[in-house]
Amino acid sequence: LQLQASGGGLVQPGGSLRLSCAASGFTADNYAIGWFRQAPGKEREVVSCISASGFGTYYAGSVEGRFTVSRYNHNYTVYLQMNSLKDEDTAVYSCATDLSSGGCTNWKIAARNSGMRLWGKGTQVTVSS
């Protein structure tokens, strides 16, 4: 069972990046998958979630309107399109699933209770001029 996050890099403020989270070894389209980020010296925070079906999504207030989460279940990949990036978006971004929840409501509960069971290795996003 594996999640592999990729797509990070260095971008100027106002720029865009698209992160990918590729799942393998399990039937990923049965589960909600979400994104976390952790900036230096700060706690890890939930960024976004997408339900198993792809019809349900969640965004943290700090990214709503700028980030878009999507998934293509034919290739078991979840994407996070990040637009209008700001300095404060600089962080290591990771994807994760609790291997239980199909929807983001339960996924968020699991996130609050340290219930993620499978993590992708983080990818660094640096927003700087």
N, CA and C atoms as a LAMMPS dump frame, in Angstrom:
ITEM: TIMESTEP
0
ITEM: NUMBER OF ATOMS
387
ITEM: BOX BOUNDS ff ff ff
-5.0000000000000000e+02 5.0000000000000000e+02
-5.0000000000000000e+02 5.0000000000000000e+02
-5.0000000000000000e+02 5.0000000000000000e+02
ITEM: ATOMS id mol type element x y z
1 1 1 N 0.855 -1.176 0
2 1 2 C 0 0 0
3 1 3 C 0.894 1.229 0
4 2 1 N 0.614 2.15 -0.922
5 2 2 C 1.489 3.306 -1.031
6 2 3 C 0.748 4.517 -1.592
7 3 1 N 1.093 5.689 -1.052
8 3 2 C 0.721 6.968 -1.639
9 3 3 C 2.01 7.701 -1.96
10 4 1 N 2.096 8.249 -3.132
11 4 2 C 3.306 8.958 -3.528
12 4 3 C 2.939 10.362 -3.982
13 5 1 N 3.385 11.352 -3.192
14 5 2 C 3.112 12.75 -3.512
15 5 3 C 4.263 13.325 -4.316
16 6 1 N 3.916 14.189 -5.265
17 6 2 C 4.938 14.823 -6.092
18 6 3 C 4.398 16.147 -6.627
19 7 1 N 5.298 16.906 -7.243
20 7 2 C 4.869 18.132 -7.906
21 7 3 C 5.263 19.423 -7.214
22 8 1 N 5.9 19.323 -6.068
23 8 2 C 6.321 20.517 -5.367
24 8 3 C 7.453 21.228 -6.095
25 9 1 N 7.785 22.422 -5.618
26 9 2 C 8.872 23.17 -6.211
27 9 3 C 8.901 24.595 -5.708
28 10 1 N 9.691 25.405 -6.387
29 10 2 C 9.837 26.823 -6.051
30 10 3 C 9.017 27.652 -7.038
31 11 1 N 8.196 28.528 -6.524
32 11 2 C 7.348 29.352 -7.378
33 11 3 C 7.254 30.743 -6.789
34 12 1 N 7.079 31.731 -7.629
35 12 2 C 6.941 33.107 -7.157
36 12 3 C 5.528 33.353 -6.639
37 13 1 N 5.381 34.307 -5.761
38 13 2 C 4.027 34.661 -5.304
39 13 3 C 3.116 34.969 -6.486
40 14 1 N 1.906 34.448 -6.399
41 14 2 C 0.963 34.606 -7.494
42 14 3 C 1.005 33.484 -8.506
43 15 1 N 2.008 32.632 -8.387
44 15 2 C 2.159 31.533 -9.325
45 15 3 C 1.307 30.33 -8.979
46 16 1 N 1.493 29.257 -9.751
47 16 2 C 0.686 28.045 -9.597
48 16 3 C 1.565 26.801 -9.571
49 17 1 N 1.066 25.8 -8.905
50 17 2 C 1.671 24.475 -8.913
51 17 3 C 0.55 23.449 -8.87
52 18 1 N 0.818 22.256 -9.389
53 18 2 C -0.137 21.159 -9.253
54 18 3 C 0.57 19.986 -8.586
55 19 1 N 0.048 19.59 -7.446
56 19 2 C 0.568 18.432 -6.739
57 19 3 C -0.214 17.195 -7.156
58 20 1 N 0.474 16.054 -7.151
59 20 2 C -0.155 14.773 -7.453
60 20 3 C 0.054 13.826 -6.294
61 21 1 N -0.924 12.966 -6.091
62 21 2 C -0.833 11.919 -5.072
63 21 3 C -1.274 10.625 -5.741
64 22 1 N -0.321 9.776 -6.047
65 22 2 C -0.605 8.535 -6.757
66 22 3 C -0.709 7.38 -5.772
67 23 1 N -1.798 6.646 -5.85
68 23 2 C -2.051 5.522 -4.955
69 23 3 C -1.74 4.212 -5.662
70 24 1 N -1.212 3.266 -4.92
71 24 2 C -0.952 1.946 -5.476
72 24 3 C -1.077 0.904 -4.378
73 25 1 N -1.4 -0.313 -4.784
74 25 2 C -1.461 -1.408 -3.836
75 25 3 C -2.781 -1.568 -3.121
76 26 1 N -3.733 -0.702 -3.415
77 26 2 C -5.057 -0.833 -2.803
78 26 3 C -6.082 -0.138 -3.695
79 27 1 N -7.345 -0.376 -3.399
80 27 2 C -8.418 0.187 -4.214
81 27 3 C -8.711 1.598 -3.723
82 28 1 N -7.923 2.539 -4.213
83 28 2 C -7.974 3.912 -3.701
84 28 3 C -9.317 4.578 -3.931
85 29 1 N -10.067 4.144 -4.951
86 29 2 C -11.324 4.83 -5.23
87 29 3 C -12.425 4.466 -4.232
88 30 1 N -12.097 3.69 -3.21
89 30 2 C -13.034 3.424 -2.126
90 30 3 C -12.92 4.421 -0.984
91 31 1 N -11.886 5.273 -1.013
92 31 2 C -11.567 6.095 0.146
93 31 3 C -11.394 7.575 -0.18
94 32 1 N -11.776 8.398 0.799
95 32 2 C -11.434 9.807 0.723
96 32 3 C -9.926 9.959 0.907
97 33 1 N -9.363 10.911 0.195
98 33 2 C -7.935 11.224 0.324
99 33 3 C -7.81 12.726 0.512
100 34 1 N -6.915 13.108 1.382
101 34 2 C -6.761 14.537 1.646
102 34 3 C -5.316 14.976 1.666
103 35 1 N -5.16 16.288 1.75
104 35 2 C -3.84 16.906 1.786
105 35 3 C -3.637 17.634 3.111
106 36 1 N -2.444 17.493 3.645
107 36 2 C -1.983 18.232 4.814
108 36 3 C -0.79 19.064 4.387
109 37 1 N -0.452 20.033 5.211
110 37 2 C 0.812 20.748 5.03
111 37 3 C 1.382 21.117 6.389
112 38 1 N 2.706 21.233 6.404
113 38 2 C 3.379 21.64 7.628
114 38 3 C 4.487 22.614 7.277
115 39 1 N 4.36 23.802 7.809
116 39 2 C 5.377 24.827 7.609
117 39 3 C 6.387 24.755 8.753
118 40 1 N 7.599 25.251 8.534
119 40 2 C 8.626 25.212 9.591
120 40 3 C 8.136 25.89 10.867
121 41 1 N 8.267 25.182 11.971
122 41 2 C 7.888 25.745 13.261
123 41 3 C 6.406 25.773 13.539
124 42 1 N 5.622 25.206 12.64
125 42 2 C 4.168 25.214 12.82
126 42 3 C 3.622 23.793 12.861
127 43 1 N 2.413 23.67 13.382
128 43 2 C 1.772 22.369 13.413
129 43 3 C 1.243 21.997 12.028
130 44 1 N 1.12 20.696 11.81
131 44 2 C 0.552 20.224 10.562
132 44 3 C -0.913 20.61 10.507
133 45 1 N -1.382 21.008 9.335
134 45 2 C -2.779 21.414 9.192
135 45 3 C -3.402 20.756 7.974
136 46 1 N -4.707 20.559 8.074
137 46 2 C -5.465 20.023 6.948
138 46 3 C -5.625 21.106 5.902
139 47 1 N -5.407 20.75 4.653
140 47 2 C -5.553 21.692 3.549
141 47 3 C -6.826 21.411 2.764
142 48 1 N -7.014 20.147 2.403
143 48 2 C -8.125 19.817 1.526
144 48 3 C -8.411 18.327 1.596
145 49 1 N -9.593 17.956 1.125
146 49 2 C -10.003 16.557 1.071
147 49 3 C -10.914 16.363 -0.132
148 50 1 N -10.887 15.154 -0.693
149 50 2 C -11.832 14.804 -1.737
150 50 3 C -12.393 13.439 -1.416
151 51 1 N -13.691 13.277 -1.59
152 51 2 C -14.348 12.027 -1.255
153 51 3 C -13.998 10.934 -2.255
154 52 1 N -14.37 9.714 -1.91
155 52 2 C -14.082 8.573 -2.772
156 52 3 C -14.692 8.761 -4.165
157 53 1 N -15.887 9.296 -4.208
158 53 2 C -16.569 9.483 -5.492
159 53 3 C -16.032 10.668 -6.275
160 54 1 N -15.402 11.586 -5.548
161 54 2 C -14.929 12.813 -6.181
162 54 3 C -15.934 13.949 -6.14
163 55 1 N -17.145 13.657 -5.67
164 55 2 C -18.189 14.682 -5.667
165 55 3 C -18.168 15.547 -4.414
166 56 1 N -17.526 15.069 -3.361
167 56 2 C -17.442 15.836 -2.124
168 56 3 C -16.043 16.365 -1.915
169 57 1 N -15.951 17.642 -1.567
170 57 2 C -14.641 18.233 -1.313
171 57 3 C -14.687 19.105 -0.062
172 58 1 N -13.512 19.355 0.473
173 58 2 C -13.36 20.253 1.625
174 58 3 C -12.091 21.065 1.434
175 59 1 N -12.155 22.341 1.836
176 59 2 C -10.985 23.201 1.781
177 59 3 C -10.863 23.975 3.086
178 60 1 N -9.637 24.107 3.563
179 60 2 C -9.393 24.999 4.682
180 60 3 C -9.672 26.43 4.225
181 61 1 N -10.107 27.256 5.144
182 61 2 C -10.436 28.628 4.804
183 61 3 C -9.298 29.401 4.16
184 62 1 N -8.07 29.07 4.567
185 62 2 C -6.91 29.799 4.063
186 62 3 C -6.614 29.529 2.592
187 63 1 N -7.189 28.446 2.042
188 63 2 C -6.897 28.092 0.648
189 63 3 C -8.142 28.091 -0.24
190 64 1 N -9.31 28.203 0.36
191 64 2 C -10.541 28.132 -0.427
192 64 3 C -10.577 29.256 -1.463
193 65 1 N -10.939 28.874 -2.67
194 65 2 C -10.959 29.838 -3.764
195 65 3 C -9.667 29.9 -4.551
196 66 1 N -8.61 29.357 -3.972
197 66 2 C -7.307 29.353 -4.655
198 66 3 C -6.846 27.946 -5.02
199 67 1 N -7.209 26.976 -4.203
200 67 2 C -6.804 25.582 -4.433
201 67 3 C -8.019 24.778 -4.909
202 68 1 N -7.749 23.794 -5.77
203 68 2 C -8.8 22.893 -6.24
204 68 3 C -8.303 21.464 -6.171
205 69 1 N -9.069 20.618 -5.506
206 69 2 C -8.711 19.206 -5.399
207 69 3 C -9.555 18.401 -6.386
208 70 1 N -8.94 17.403 -7.002
209 70 2 C -9.653 16.552 -7.946
210 70 3 C -9.061 15.156 -7.911
211 71 1 N -9.778 14.224 -8.501
212 71 2 C -9.231 12.869 -8.573
213 71 3 C -9.683 12.207 -9.859
214 72 1 N -8.811 11.343 -10.347
215 72 2 C -9.119 10.541 -11.514
216 72 3 C -8.947 9.091 -11.099
217 73 1 N -10.051 8.461 -10.822
218 73 2 C -9.989 7.116 -10.262
219 73 3 C -9.493 6.076 -11.248
220 74 1 N -9.485 6.402 -12.526
221 74 2 C -8.989 5.416 -13.477
222 74 3 C -7.494 5.201 -13.315
223 75 1 N -6.81 6.2 -12.767
224 75 2 C -5.38 6.029 -12.507
225 75 3 C -5.036 6.235 -11.036
226 76 1 N -6.07 6.21 -10.18
227 76 2 C -5.875 6.266 -8.729
228 76 3 C -4.995 7.438 -8.316
229 77 1 N -5.242 8.608 -8.888
230 77 2 C -4.438 9.78 -8.569
231 77 3 C -5.331 10.94 -8.128
232 78 1 N -4.875 11.599 -7.078
233 78 2 C -5.541 12.804 -6.569
234 78 3 C -4.63 13.989 -6.851
235 79 1 N -5.227 15.081 -7.286
236 79 2 C -4.46 16.273 -7.632
237 79 3 C -4.858 17.444 -6.728
238 80 1 N -3.91 18.331 -6.497
239 80 2 C -4.19 19.575 -5.789
240 80 3 C -3.631 20.706 -6.651
241 81 1 N -4.524 21.4 -7.328
242 81 2 C -4.134 22.549 -8.138
243 81 3 C -4.087 23.771 -7.234
244 82 1 N -2.932 24.403 -7.165
245 82 2 C -2.729 25.539 -6.273
246 82 3 C -2.448 26.778 -7.108
247 83 1 N -3.345 27.725 -7.041
248 83 2 C -3.212 28.982 -7.785
249 83 3 C -3.055 30.15 -6.818
250 84 1 N -2.629 31.268 -7.345
251 84 2 C -2.467 32.497 -6.548
252 84 3 C -1.695 32.214 -5.264
253 85 1 N -0.594 31.52 -5.411
254 85 2 C 0.181 31.106 -4.239
255 85 3 C 0.757 32.299 -3.489
256 86 1 N 0.797 32.149 -2.18
257 86 2 C 1.295 33.192 -1.285
258 86 3 C 2.497 32.664 -0.516
259 87 1 N 3.263 33.58 0.035
260 87 2 C 4.423 33.172 0.842
261 87 3 C 4.003 32.19 1.939
262 88 1 N 2.85 32.448 2.536
263 88 2 C 2.415 31.614 3.662
264 88 3 C 1.955 30.218 3.25
265 89 1 N 1.93 29.935 1.946
266 89 2 C 1.639 28.575 1.494
267 89 3 C 2.886 27.695 1.503
268 90 1 N 4.029 28.286 1.779
269 90 2 C 5.269 27.524 1.841
270 90 3 C 5.188 26.477 2.944
271 91 1 N 5.401 25.224 2.565
272 91 2 C 5.276 24.12 3.517
273 91 3 C 5.617 22.813 2.808
274 92 1 N 5.734 21.766 3.596
275 92 2 C 5.796 20.41 3.049
276 92 3 C 4.367 19.889 2.973
277 93 1 N 3.961 19.461 1.793
278 93 2 C 2.601 18.983 1.556
279 93 3 C 2.616 17.455 1.471
280 94 1 N 1.671 16.837 2.172
281 94 2 C 1.556 15.38 2.171
282 94 3 C 0.108 14.985 1.932
283 95 1 N -0.083 13.829 1.282
284 95 2 C -1.433 13.299 1.119
285 95 3 C -1.611 12.106 2.057
286 96 1 N -2.84 11.839 2.401
287 96 2 C -3.086 10.766 3.362
288 96 3 C -4.52 10.273 3.285
289 97 1 N -4.707 9.027 3.72
290 97 2 C -6.028 8.444 3.823
291 97 3 C -6.108 7.624 5.105
292 98 1 N -7.318 7.5 5.668
293 98 2 C -7.467 6.669 6.861
294 98 3 C -7.861 5.241 6.491
295 99 1 N -7.989 4.958 5.188
296 99 2 C -8.35 3.636 4.678
297 99 3 C -9.689 3.167 5.256
298 100 1 N -10.55 4.158 5.532
299 100 2 C -11.857 3.813 6.079
300 100 3 C -12.963 4.728 5.536
301 101 1 N -12.725 6.015 5.563
302 101 2 C -13.764 6.977 5.222
303 101 3 C -13.937 7.119 3.712
304 102 1 N -15.194 7.15 3.304
305 102 2 C -15.478 7.427 1.9
306 102 3 C -15.739 8.899 1.658
307 103 1 N -16.169 9.578 2.711
308 103 2 C -16.472 10.989 2.584
309 103 3 C -15.549 11.854 3.423
310 104 1 N -15.557 13.152 3.109
311 104 2 C -14.64 14.055 3.797
312 104 3 C -15.074 14.382 5.225
313 105 1 N -16.35 14.261 5.534
314 105 2 C -16.772 14.535 6.912
315 105 3 C -16.075 13.59 7.877
316 106 1 N -16.139 12.306 7.589
317 106 2 C -15.472 11.327 8.455
318 106 3 C -13.959 11.399 8.332
319 107 1 N -13.477 11.747 7.123
320 107 2 C -12.035 11.872 6.951
321 107 3 C -11.498 12.986 7.853
322 108 1 N -12.219 14.105 7.935
323 108 2 C -11.77 15.209 8.789
324 108 3 C -11.785 14.808 10.258
325 109 1 N -12.783 14.022 10.666
326 109 2 C -12.807 13.542 12.045
327 109 3 C -11.576 12.683 12.314
328 110 1 N -11.271 11.806 11.378
329 110 2 C -10.087 10.968 11.527
330 110 3 C -8.824 11.816 11.577
331 111 1 N -8.777 12.868 10.764
332 111 2 C -7.602 13.751 10.748
333 111 3 C -7.397 14.405 12.109
334 112 1 N -8.51 14.849 12.723
335 112 2 C -8.403 15.498 14.045
336 112 3 C -7.95 14.52 15.116
337 113 1 N -8.215 13.248 14.887
338 113 2 C -7.879 12.227 15.889
339 113 3 C -6.675 11.39 15.491
340 114 1 N -5.816 11.967 14.661
341 114 2 C -4.589 11.279 14.235
342 114 3 C -4.897 9.902 13.661
343 115 1 N -5.947 9.846 12.858
344 115 2 C -6.399 8.554 12.349
345 115 3 C -5.938 8.2 10.953
346 116 1 N -5.055 8.984 10.372
347 116 2 C -4.561 8.636 9.041
348 116 3 C -3.682 7.386 9.123
349 117 1 N -3.957 6.429 8.249
350 117 2 C -3.233 5.165 8.3
351 117 3 C -2.222 5.022 7.174
352 118 1 N -2.324 5.858 6.157
353 118 2 C -1.397 5.746 5.042
354 118 3 C -1.05 7.154 4.584
355 119 1 N 0.258 7.422 4.566
356 119 2 C 0.76 8.746 4.215
357 119 3 C 1.654 8.655 2.992
358 120 1 N 1.552 9.692 2.166
359 120 2 C 2.53 9.839 1.107
360 120 3 C 3.695 10.677 1.622
361 121 1 N 4.862 10.41 1.128
362 121 2 C 6.027 11.204 1.507
363 121 3 C 5.809 12.642 1.043
364 122 1 N 6.141 13.59 1.886
365 122 2 C 5.865 14.983 1.593
366 122 3 C 6.632 15.533 0.415
367 123 1 N 6.049 16.577 -0.173
368 123 2 C 6.702 17.295 -1.257
369 123 3 C 6.775 18.772 -0.87
370 124 1 N 7.951 19.367 -1.058
371 124 2 C 8.181 20.732 -0.597
372 124 3 C 7.623 21.744 -1.6
373 125 1 N 6.857 22.676 -1.085
374 125 2 C 6.38 23.813 -1.865
375 125 3 C 6.969 25.07 -1.253
376 126 1 N 7.694 25.826 -2.049
377 126 2 C 8.299 27.064 -1.575
378 126 3 C 7.808 28.21 -2.448
379 127 1 N 7.192 29.187 -1.815
380 127 2 C 6.697 30.359 -2.519
381 127 3 C 7.563 31.539 -2.105
382 128 1 N 8.318 32.043 -3.057
383 128 2 C 9.268 33.106 -2.728
384 128 3 C 9.637 33.88 -3.987
385 129 1 N 9.877 35.159 -3.8
386 129 2 C 10.338 35.972 -4.929
387 129 3 C 11.86 36.058 -4.918
